Amino acid sequence: MRVAAAASLVITIVGCGGGSGPATPSGSPAPVAAPPASPSPSPLPSPSPAPGPGLALSCQANPRSGPAPLQVAFVAFPTGATGSYEFEWSFGDGGTSTNPNPSHTYDAAGRFDAVVRVTSGGETASCARDITVTAPTPPPPGVTTVTITNAGVSPQNVTISRGGAVRFVNQSGSPHEMRSDPHPIHTDCPPINQVRVLNPGQSGQTGAFTALGTCGYHDHLNDGNSSLRGTIQVIP
């Protein structure tokens, strides 16, 4: 018995839409788009440095009153600004100075406004002190005046009559204590020791000199300063 060969059946499956690419396998997830990149944070502005303190100024005058001639020591105290200062003093009687801490002598009686102006970093500050100068007080009869200034005593050597006295006037910027030689026992001329400690602007008088001769004196607070030494000669 003869059997015929079975015919082969070929079936081709064509995807819908006519696309030529391979079909996506069943069950595969769809691709997810990447999130957008976060923007870089903007840098914060640098803080500006805090401004320094402004210019401030105070001042002092010592002494502020007394008889002419009156020597006054001035001091200025600026703070703040750049720390570099320029000084301009006006003493009220026509005198001026650019020193930070000047000394000035008022020769005439009156009231004067001493002003200092300080400049620093474009800023200006001022400070004023009033100075009162009285007329010189004439010494009593038989009394000779010795003036103490920052330069020393003037005159250094005086001659007086027996029974007379010496008045010391402090026109400097610091206290003085005039005493008889020798230092520190002060025994040669006791009348000199009656002069009290003299602060700036003050005056004091010795006792009467009854013994003839020459007495030496000095500043007990600064005995090594030769400009603060002198003599008093007592004659008949």
C-alpha positions as CSV (number, residue, x, y, z in Angstrom):
1,M,0.0,0.0,0.0
2,R,1.6,3.5,-1.0
3,V,1.2,6.5,1.4
4,A,1.4,10.1,-0.1
5,A,3.8,12.7,1.8
6,A,1.9,15.2,4.0
7,A,1.9,18.8,2.7
8,S,3.8,21.4,4.9
9,L,1.8,24.4,6.2
10,V,3.8,27.6,6.9
11,I,2.0,30.4,8.7
12,T,3.5,33.9,8.8
13,I,2.2,36.4,11.5
14,V,2.5,40.0,10.5
15,G,2.1,42.7,13.3
16,C,-0.5,45.4,13.0
17,G,0.5,48.8,11.9
18,G,3.1,47.7,9.4
19,G,6.1,48.4,11.7
20,S,9.2,46.6,10.8
21,G,10.8,46.6,14.3
22,P,10.6,43.6,16.6
23,A,7.7,43.5,18.9
24,T,8.1,44.4,22.5
25,P,8.1,41.3,24.6
26,S,5.0,40.8,26.6
27,G,5.2,41.9,30.2
28,S,8.3,44.3,29.9
29,P,7.8,47.7,31.7
30,A,7.9,50.8,29.7
31,P,11.1,52.9,30.1
32,V,10.9,55.7,32.8
33,A,12.2,59.2,31.9
34,A,15.0,60.5,34.2
35,P,14.0,63.4,36.5
36,P,15.3,66.8,35.6
37,A,18.6,67.8,37.2
38,S,18.2,70.0,40.4
39,P,19.5,73.6,39.8
40,S,22.8,74.5,41.6
41,P,22.1,76.8,44.6
42,S,23.1,80.4,44.0
43,P,26.1,81.5,46.3
44,L,25.1,83.7,49.2
45,P,26.5,87.2,49.1
46,S,29.5,87.8,51.4
47,P,28.5,90.0,54.4
48,S,29.9,93.5,54.4
49,P,32.3,94.2,57.3
50,A,30.8,96.2,60.1
51,P,31.9,99.8,60.0
52,G,34.4,100.8,62.7
53,P,33.5,103.2,65.5
54,G,33.3,106.8,64.6
55,L,35.8,109.5,65.7
56,A,35.3,110.6,69.3
57,L,37.4,113.2,71.2
58,S,37.8,114.5,74.7
59,C,40.4,116.9,76.0
60,Q,41.9,118.4,79.2
61,A,43.6,121.7,80.3
62,N,45.6,122.1,83.5
63,P,45.3,124.6,85.1
64,R,42.2,126.3,83.7
65,S,42.5,129.5,85.7
66,G,45.1,131.6,87.4
67,P,47.0,134.9,87.2
68,A,49.0,135.9,84.2
69,P,51.4,134.7,83.0
70,L,49.5,131.4,83.1
71,Q,51.1,128.3,81.6
72,V,48.5,125.7,80.6
73,A,49.2,122.1,79.6
74,F,46.7,120.7,77.1
75,V,46.0,117.0,76.3
76,A,43.7,115.5,73.6
77,F,42.2,112.0,73.7
78,P,40.9,110.9,70.3
79,T,39.5,107.4,69.7
80,G,37.9,105.5,66.8
81,A,38.1,106.3,63.1
82,T,41.3,105.1,61.4
83,G,43.6,105.5,64.5
84,S,45.7,108.0,62.6
85,Y,45.0,111.6,63.8
86,E,45.9,115.1,62.8
87,F,45.7,117.8,65.5
88,E,45.0,121.5,65.3
89,W,44.9,123.6,68.5
90,S,43.6,127.2,68.7
91,F,44.2,128.7,72.2
92,G,41.9,131.6,71.9
93,D,44.5,134.3,72.1
94,G,45.9,133.9,68.6
95,G,48.3,131.0,69.4
96,T,48.1,127.7,67.6
97,S,49.8,124.3,67.6
98,T,49.7,121.0,65.8
99,N,51.2,119.0,68.7
100,P,48.9,116.4,70.3
101,N,49.6,117.6,73.8
102,P,50.9,121.2,73.7
103,S,51.7,123.7,76.4
104,H,50.7,127.4,76.0
105,T,51.3,130.5,78.1
106,Y,48.7,133.2,78.4
107,D,50.3,136.5,79.1
108,A,47.2,138.7,79.3
109,A,44.1,138.6,81.5
110,G,40.9,137.5,80.0
111,R,38.7,134.5,79.2
112,F,39.8,132.3,76.3
113,D,38.2,129.3,74.5
114,A,40.9,126.8,73.7
115,V,39.7,124.4,70.9
116,V,41.3,121.3,69.5
117,R,40.2,119.8,66.2
118,V,41.2,116.3,65.2
119,T,40.8,114.8,61.7
120,S,40.9,111.1,61.0
121,G,39.7,109.2,57.9
122,G,37.6,112.0,56.6
123,E,36.0,112.6,60.0
124,T,36.5,115.7,62.2
125,A,35.8,116.1,65.9
126,S,36.4,119.1,68.2
127,C,36.8,119.7,72.0
128,A,36.9,123.0,73.8
129,R,38.1,124.1,77.3
130,D,37.6,127.6,78.7
131,I,40.7,129.3,80.3
132,T,40.3,132.2,82.7
133,V,43.4,134.4,83.2
134,T,43.4,137.1,85.9
135,A,45.6,140.1,86.2
136,P,48.9,139.5,87.9
137,T,48.7,140.0,91.7
138,P,51.3,142.4,92.9
139,P,53.3,141.1,95.8
140,P,52.9,142.7,99.2
141,P,55.6,145.1,100.2
142,G,58.8,143.3,101.0
143,V,57.8,140.1,99.2
144,T,59.6,138.9,96.1
145,T,57.9,136.6,93.6
146,V,59.5,133.5,92.1
147,T,57.5,131.8,89.3
148,I,57.6,128.1,88.7
149,T,57.0,127.0,85.1
150,N,57.7,123.8,83.1
151,A,61.1,125.3,82.3
152,G,62.0,125.8,86.0
153,V,62.0,128.6,88.5
154,S,62.4,132.3,87.5
155,P,64.4,134.1,88.7
156,Q,66.6,131.4,90.2
157,N,68.5,133.7,92.4
158,V,66.9,136.6,94.3
159,T,68.0,139.1,96.8
160,I,65.7,140.4,99.6
161,S,66.1,142.6,102.6
162,R,66.1,141.2,106.1
163,G,62.5,140.7,107.3
164,G,61.3,140.1,103.7
165,A,59.7,137.0,102.2
166,V,59.5,135.1,98.9
167,R,56.3,134.1,97.2
168,F,56.4,131.0,94.9
169,V,53.7,131.0,92.1
170,N,53.2,127.6,90.3
171,Q,52.4,128.3,86.7
172,S,53.5,124.8,85.5
173,G,51.4,121.8,84.7
174,S,52.5,119.7,87.8
175,P,52.6,120.1,91.6
176,H,55.8,121.4,93.4
177,E,57.0,121.4,96.9
178,M,59.7,124.0,97.5
179,R,62.0,123.3,100.5
180,S,65.2,124.5,102.0
181,D,68.5,122.8,101.3
182,P,69.9,120.3,102.0
183,H,67.7,117.5,100.7
184,P,66.0,115.7,102.4
185,I,66.3,117.3,105.9
186,H,65.7,120.9,104.8
187,T,67.4,122.6,107.8
188,D,69.4,125.5,106.4
189,C,66.6,128.1,106.0
190,P,63.4,127.1,107.9
191,P,61.3,130.0,106.5
192,I,61.3,128.4,103.1
193,N,59.6,125.3,104.5
194,Q,56.5,127.3,105.3
195,V,55.5,127.1,101.6
196,R,52.9,124.4,101.2
197,V,52.7,121.9,98.3
198,L,51.6,124.0,95.3
199,N,49.3,122.5,92.7
200,P,49.1,124.2,89.2
201,G,47.8,127.7,89.5
202,Q,48.5,128.0,93.3
203,S,50.9,130.2,95.2
204,G,52.5,130.1,98.6
205,Q,54.7,132.3,100.7
206,T,57.8,131.7,102.9
207,G,58.1,133.1,106.4
208,A,60.1,136.2,107.0
209,F,63.9,135.9,106.7
210,T,65.6,137.3,109.7
211,A,69.1,135.8,109.4
212,L,71.5,137.3,106.9
213,G,73.2,135.0,104.4
214,T,72.3,132.9,101.4
215,C,69.7,130.1,101.5
216,G,69.5,127.4,98.8
217,Y,66.2,125.8,97.9
218,H,64.9,123.0,95.7
219,D,61.7,121.1,94.7
220,H,61.4,118.3,97.2
221,L,59.2,116.3,94.7
222,N,62.0,116.6,92.1
223,D,65.2,117.3,93.9
224,G,67.5,116.2,91.1
225,N,66.1,118.8,88.7
226,S,68.6,121.7,88.7
227,S,66.1,124.0,86.9
228,L,64.0,123.8,90.1
229,R,66.9,125.0,92.3
230,G,67.7,128.5,93.4
231,T,69.1,130.8,96.1
232,I,67.7,133.5,98.3
233,Q,70.2,136.1,99.5
234,V,69.2,138.1,102.6
235,I,70.9,141.4,103.0
236,P,70.5,144.1,105.7
